[in-house]
Amino acid sequence: MRRFVKIFSTLLIFEIITTVLVGFLFYKRDVDLTLFLNKLSVLFIFLFILSLFATFFIVKREEEVYFSIEAIINRIKEGEEFEIPETDDEVLYRIYSAIKRIYKILKSQQGVIEKEKSRFEFVVNNLNEGLILMNKKGDVELINPSAKRMLSIEGSSGNILDLCKDYRILSTLEGILKNGKSEKTEAKGRVLLLKVQPVEDSILLLVEDVTQSERYQEMKTRFFEEASHELKTPITSILGFSETLMDSDGIDDKIRMKFISYIHDSAKSLANLVEDILTLHRLEKQKKKIEGSCKINKLGEELKVAFDRVTKDKGVKFSVDCSNVEIPIACEYIRSILWNLVDNAVKFTDKGSISVDCYRRRNDFVLEVKDTGIGIDDNEKDLVFERFYTSKVTRDRRLNGTGLGLSIVKHTVELIGGRIELESKKGKGSKFSIVLPIKR
């Protein structure tokens, strides 16, 4: 209606101006004024009616164009493909053509946006780290599955404090919203680092599982502490006995040789400890196993010769039964596993027997070392593979060795891709089974 009034008013003004101009141009003094005014009135009425019809036609035409364009826009909104309607109106055709060009541009941009959105969602949803975008009140705007899993969060919308179900994490999140600082927390035995990054009026929270890093730092610190302690013992012995020899002029040959023997044993222990530390470091650093093959029966013969004397001196029966096969694993790995396991068995077996069996079991090759020694408690079975464990639990220094043998075995087996099975009872001996995968 407003459009109609506006157009009609414009035409009416034009009509009045036209009538006035006609009056000024065609009026003459010798013409009857009444008759002239009547003619102007007729002209005005004619123009008025013409303006009325023109306004109606223009408004109707505009409405037809408007409804036509609105229909096209509605079809575009519903996802229908845009096609130019048939029309003889050149102006309307141009309008349709312009809309189609705009539609194609928007369609192209929408495709790019959808593609980038899909990539973004894929990256965010597959991040190992948790990601949460929220406002300063804690209302979640975006959260990925990793964040839900690590923070025990249910749902994807709402306030973060209402979604979180873990009390310790909840306390940490409250502190982050209050202070805006990164914090660490623990959840389900995991150490989580919650890093905060302000983003305009929002907060970007990154959740990183630093459990391995924390444990590595703890293990590194403990390793250096224990290594320092173990290195200090033989060094102290060497220094003590050597200083005694240097300060004692009248010492007889028998005592001197005894002290030299002590120094030699301590130096040997020190050398073994350093060698085991270097071996363990090399295994931890090595990412890819060395390719090779090994004839098991020959390795079994070497093992028999290496430990036959020490077991006889202890009165322990020692037997080796390794099948005559060749496996696709480098001999240095098998040798390291067997030598450390047998050495460990010899230390803790004073009577009875020690047996070594090497055989194929379906797609695996099994190395078994069984002894009748002191055995291992159930609560110690996982601890025996830690560095320096034996040096901490036994008071008998004769049994200690370097305390790294089983740790070396564990890392060697993991590098090959095998597993360790341990059966043991306190006072009844132990059986270590190393299962190594091989191809047929």
C-alpha positions in Angstrom: 0.0 0.0 0.0 2.8 2.4 0.9 4.4 1.7 -2.5 1.1 2.5 -4.2 0.6 5.8 -2.3 4.2 6.8 -3.0 4.0 6.2 -6.8 0.5 7.8 -7.1 1.6 10.8 -5.1 4.6 11.3 -7.5 2.4 11.0 -10.5 -0.2 13.3 -9.0 2.4 16.0 -8.4 3.5 15.6 -12.0 -0.1 15.9 -13.1 -0.7 19.1 -11.2 2.5 20.6 -12.6 1.5 19.5 -16.1 -2.0 21.1 -15.7 -0.5 24.4 -14.4 2.0 24.5 -17.2 -0.7 23.9 -19.8 -2.8 26.7 -18.3 0.1 29.2 -18.5 1.1 28.2 -22.0 -2.4 28.1 -23.6 -4.3 30.7 -21.8 -5.1 33.9 -23.7 -7.1 37.1 -22.6 -9.6 36.8 -25.4 -10.5 33.3 -24.3 -13.4 32.7 -22.0 -11.9 31.9 -18.6 -14.7 29.7 -17.5 -14.5 27.6 -20.6 -10.7 27.4 -20.3 -10.9 26.2 -16.7 -13.4 23.6 -17.6 -11.1 22.2 -20.2 -8.2 22.2 -17.7 -10.4 20.3 -15.2 -11.2 17.7 -17.9 -7.4 17.4 -18.6 -6.7 17.1 -14.9 -9.4 14.4 -14.4 -8.0 12.5 -17.4 -4.5 12.7 -16.1 -5.7 11.7 -12.6 -7.4 8.6 -14.0 -4.4 7.8 -16.1 -2.1 8.2 -13.1 -4.3 5.9 -11.1 -4.2 3.2 -13.7 -0.5 3.7 -14.2 0.2 3.4 -10.5 -1.9 0.2 -10.3 -0.1 -1.3 -13.3 3.4 -0.4 -11.9 2.6 -1.7 -8.4 1.1 -4.9 -9.8 4.1 -5.4 -12.0 6.5 -4.9 -9.1 4.5 -7.3 -7.0 4.7 -9.9 -9.7 8.5 -9.4 -9.9 8.8 -9.5 -6.2 6.8 -12.7 -5.7 8.7 -14.3 -8.6 12.1 -13.5 -7.0 10.8 -14.5 -3.6 9.7 -17.9 -5.0 13.2 -18.4 -6.5 14.9 -17.5 -3.2 12.7 -19.9 -1.3 13.6 -22.7 -3.7 17.3 -21.9 -3.3 16.8 -22.0 0.5 15.3 -25.4 0.3 18.3 -26.6 -1.7 16.7 -26.9 -5.1 18.8 -26.1 -8.1 18.3 -22.7 -9.6 16.9 -22.4 -13.1 16.0 -19.1 -14.9 12.2 -19.0 -15.5 10.9 -18.4 -19.0 10.0 -14.7 -19.5 9.6 -12.3 -22.4 10.5 -9.4 -20.1 14.1 -8.4 -20.8 14.5 -6.5 -17.5 13.1 -9.5 -15.5 15.4 -11.8 -17.5 18.4 -9.7 -16.5 17.3 -9.8 -12.9 17.1 -13.6 -13.1 20.5 -13.8 -14.8 22.0 -11.7 -12.0 20.5 -13.9 -9.3 21.8 -17.0 -11.1 25.4 -15.5 -11.1 25.1 -14.7 -7.4 23.7 -18.2 -6.8 26.7 -19.8 -8.6 29.2 -17.7 -6.6 27.5 -18.5 -3.3 27.2 -22.2 -4.2 31.0 -22.3 -5.0 31.8 -20.5 -1.7 29.5 -22.8 0.2 31.3 -25.8 -1.2 34.6 -24.4 -0.1 33.2 -23.6 3.3 31.7 -27.1 3.7 35.0 -28.7 2.6 37.0 -26.6 5.1 34.4 -27.3 7.8 34.6 -31.0 7.1 38.4 -30.9 7.3 38.3 -28.9 10.5 35.8 -31.3 12.2 37.9 -34.3 11.1 41.1 -32.8 12.5 39.5 -31.7 15.8 37.6 -35.0 16.3 40.8 -37.0 15.6 43.1 -35.0 17.8 44.8 -37.1 20.6 44.7 -33.9 22.7 41.5 -32.6 24.1 40.1 -29.3 22.8 37.4 -27.2 24.3 36.2 -23.8 23.2 34.0 -22.0 25.8 33.1 -18.5 26.8 34.4 -16.9 30.0 31.4 -18.2 32.0 32.3 -21.8 31.0 29.5 -22.4 28.4 30.8 -24.9 25.9 30.9 -23.8 22.3 33.0 -26.7 20.9 34.4 -29.9 22.4 36.1 -32.9 20.8 35.8 -36.6 21.8 39.3 -36.7 23.3 38.4 -33.9 25.7 35.2 -35.8 26.7 37.1 -39.0 27.3 40.0 -37.5 29.3 37.9 -35.1 31.5 35.0 -37.5 32.0 32.5 -35.1 30.4 29.0 -36.1 29.3 27.3 -34.1 26.6 28.5 -31.4 24.2 26.5 -28.4 25.2 26.0 -26.6 28.5 28.3 -25.2 31.1 31.6 -27.1 31.5 31.1 -27.3 35.3 27.8 -29.0 34.9 29.0 -31.4 32.3 32.1 -32.6 34.3 31.5 -35.5 36.7 35.0 -35.9 38.2 35.5 -33.9 41.4 39.2 -33.4 41.0 38.9 -32.2 37.4 35.9 -30.0 38.3 38.0 -28.2 40.9 40.8 -27.7 38.4 38.3 -26.3 35.8 36.9 -23.9 38.4 40.4 -22.6 39.1 41.1 -22.2 35.3 37.9 -20.2 34.8 38.7 -18.0 37.8 42.4 -17.5 37.2 42.8 -18.2 33.5 46.1 -20.1 34.1 47.2 -23.5 32.9 47.1 -26.3 35.5 47.8 -30.0 36.0 45.4 -32.5 37.4 45.1 -36.3 37.8 42.2 -38.4 36.6 41.9 -42.2 36.5 45.6 -42.6 37.1 46.5 -40.2 34.3 48.3 -36.9 34.6 46.6 -34.2 32.5 47.9 -30.8 31.6 45.2 -28.2 30.9 46.6 -25.3 28.8 44.6 -22.1 28.6 44.7 -19.8 25.5 42.4 -16.7 25.4 40.7 -16.2 22.1 38.9 -12.8 21.9 35.9 -13.3 24.3 36.3 -17.0 24.5 38.7 -19.5 26.2 40.5 -22.2 24.2 41.3 -25.1 26.6 43.8 -27.8 25.4 44.0 -31.0 27.4 47.2 -33.0 27.0 47.9 -36.4 28.6 51.4 -36.0 30.1 51.4 -39.2 32.0 54.2 -40.8 30.0 56.3 -37.6 30.2 55.8 -37.4 33.9 56.7 -41.0 34.4 59.7 -40.7 32.2 61.0 -37.8 34.2 60.3 -39.7 37.4 62.1 -42.8 36.0 65.0 -40.7 34.8 65.4 -39.1 38.2 65.1 -42.5 40.0 67.5 -44.1 37.5 70.2 -41.5 38.1 69.8 -41.8 41.8 70.0 -45.6 41.8 72.8 -45.7 39.2 74.8 -43.2 41.3 74.3 -45.4 44.3 75.3 -48.6 42.5 78.3 -46.9 40.9 79.4 -45.5 44.3 79.6 -49.0 45.9 82.4 -50.5 43.8 84.2 -47.2 43.4 84.3 -46.8 47.2 85.6 -50.4 47.6 88.3 -49.7 44.9 89.4 -46.4 46.6 89.3 -47.9 50.1 91.4 -51.0 49.3 93.9 -49.1 47.0 94.4 -46.4 49.7 95.0 -49.1 52.3 97.7 -50.7 50.0 99.3 -47.3 49.4 99.4 -46.3 53.1 100.6 -49.8 54.4 104.4 -50.3 53.9 104.7 -53.5 55.9 101.8 -55.4 54.6 102.6 -59.0 53.6 102.1 -60.5 50.2 99.1 -62.7 51.2 97.1 -59.7 52.4 98.2 -57.6 49.5 97.0 -60.2 47.0 93.7 -60.4 49.0 93.2 -56.6 48.7 94.1 -56.7 45.0 91.5 -59.5 44.5 88.9 -57.3 46.2 89.9 -54.4 43.9 89.7 -56.6 40.9 86.2 -57.9 41.8 85.0 -54.4 42.5 86.4 -53.1 39.2 84.8 -56.1 37.4 81.4 -55.3 39.0 81.8 -51.6 38.0 82.6 -52.6 34.4 79.6 -55.0 34.3 77.4 -52.2 35.7 78.6 -49.7 33.1 78.2 -52.2 30.3 74.6 -53.1 31.4 73.7 -49.4 31.6 75.0 -48.8 28.1 73.2 -51.9 26.8 69.9 -50.7 28.4 70.4 -47.2 27.0 71.1 -48.6 23.5 67.9 -50.8 23.7 65.7 -47.9 24.8 67.1 -45.6 22.0 66.9 -48.3 19.3 63.6 -47.9 17.3 64.0 -50.7 14.8 65.2 -54.2 15.4 68.3 -55.6 13.7 67.4 -58.2 11.0 69.1 -61.5 11.1 68.8 -65.2 11.8 70.0 -67.6 14.5 70.7 -71.3 14.8 69.3 -72.2 18.2 71.2 -75.4 18.9 74.6 -73.7 18.4 73.5 -70.9 20.8 72.4 -73.6 23.3 75.9 -75.2 23.2 77.5 -71.8 23.9 75.1 -71.3 26.8 76.0 -74.7 28.2 79.8 -74.0 28.1 79.4 -70.5 29.5 77.5 -71.5 32.7 78.5 -75.2 33.2 81.4 -74.4 35.5 79.6 -71.9 37.7 76.6 -74.2 38.2 78.8 -77.2 39.0 80.7 -75.1 41.6 77.3 -74.4 43.3 76.2 -78.0 43.0 73.2 -77.1 40.8 72.2 -79.3 37.9 72.2 -77.4 34.6 70.6 -78.6 31.4 70.0 -77.0 28.0 67.6 -78.5 25.4 67.4 -76.3 22.3 65.9 -77.7 19.1 68.0 -77.7 15.9 66.1 -74.9 14.1 67.0 -71.6 12.6 64.7 -68.6 13.5 64.5 -65.2 11.7 65.8 -63.2 14.7 69.3 -61.9 15.2 71.4 -64.1 17.5 72.5 -61.1 19.6 68.9 -60.7 20.9 68.5 -64.4 21.8 71.9 -64.4 23.4 71.1 -61.4 25.5 67.8 -62.8 26.7 69.2 -66.3 27.6 72.4 -65.1 29.2 70.6 -62.6 31.4 67.9 -65.1 32.4 70.3 -67.9 33.2 72.6 -65.5 35.1 69.7 -64.4 37.1 68.7 -68.0 37.8 72.2 -69.0 38.9 72.3 -66.1 41.4 69.1 -67.1 43.1 69.5 -70.9 43.0 71.7 -72.6 45.6 70.4 -76.2 45.1 68.3 -78.2 42.7 68.4 -77.5 39.0 68.3 -74.9 36.2 66.9 -75.9 32.8 66.7 -74.1 29.5 64.3 -75.2 26.8 64.0 -73.6 23.3 61.2 -74.9 21.0 58.7 -73.9 18.4 55.0 -73.5 19.3 52.8 -72.8 16.3 53.7 -69.3 15.0 55.9 -68.6 18.0 59.3 -69.6 19.3 59.6 -70.1 23.0 62.6 -69.7 25.3 62.1 -71.1 28.8 64.4 -70.8 31.7 63.2 -72.7 34.8 65.0 -72.9 38.2 64.3 -74.2 41.7 65.6 -71.0 43.4 64.1 -68.7 46.0 61.1 -67.8 43.8 59.2 -64.5 43.6 56.1 -63.2 45.5 53.0 -62.4 43.4 53.3 -58.7 44.4 56.8 -58.6 43.1 56.3 -60.1 39.6 56.0 -56.8 37.9 58.7 -55.1 39.9 61.5 -57.6 39.0 61.8 -56.1 35.5 62.5 -52.6 36.9 66.0 -51.2 36.9 68.1 -52.1 40.0 65.2 -53.9 41.7 67.3 -56.8 43.0 69.8 -54.5 44.5 67.1 -52.9 46.6 65.2 -56.0 47.8 68.0 -58.3 48.8 70.5 -57.8 51.6 73.0 -60.3 50.2 75.4 -58.4 48.1 76.6 -61.7 46.5 73.2 -62.0 44.8 72.9 -58.4 43.6 74.8 -58.2 40.4 74.0 -55.1 38.5 70.2 -55.3 39.0 69.7 -54.6 35.3 69.5 -58.1 33.8 65.8 -58.5 33.7 65.3 -54.9 32.6 67.5 -55.6 29.6 65.5 -58.8 28.9 62.2 -56.8 29.0 63.5 -54.1 26.6 65.0 -56.7 24.3 61.7 -58.7 24.1 59.7 -55.6 23.5 62.0 -54.5 20.7 61.5 -57.9 19.0 57.8 -57.8 19.5 57.5 -60.7 21.9 56.1 -61.1 25.4 57.2 -62.4 28.8 55.3 -65.0 30.8 56.4 -65.4 34.5 55.4 -68.3 36.8 56.8 -68.3 40.3 56.1 -69.1 43.9 58.1 -67.9 46.9 60.6 -70.7 47.9 59.6 -73.0 45.0 61.5 -71.5 42.0 60.6 -69.5 38.9 59.9 -70.1 35.2 60.5 -67.3 32.7 58.9 -67.9 29.2 59.8 -65.6 26.4 57.4 -65.9 23.5 58.8 -64.6 20.2 56.6 -64.3 17.0 58.1 -65.9 13.9 56.9 -66.6 10.4 56.3 -70.2 9.2 
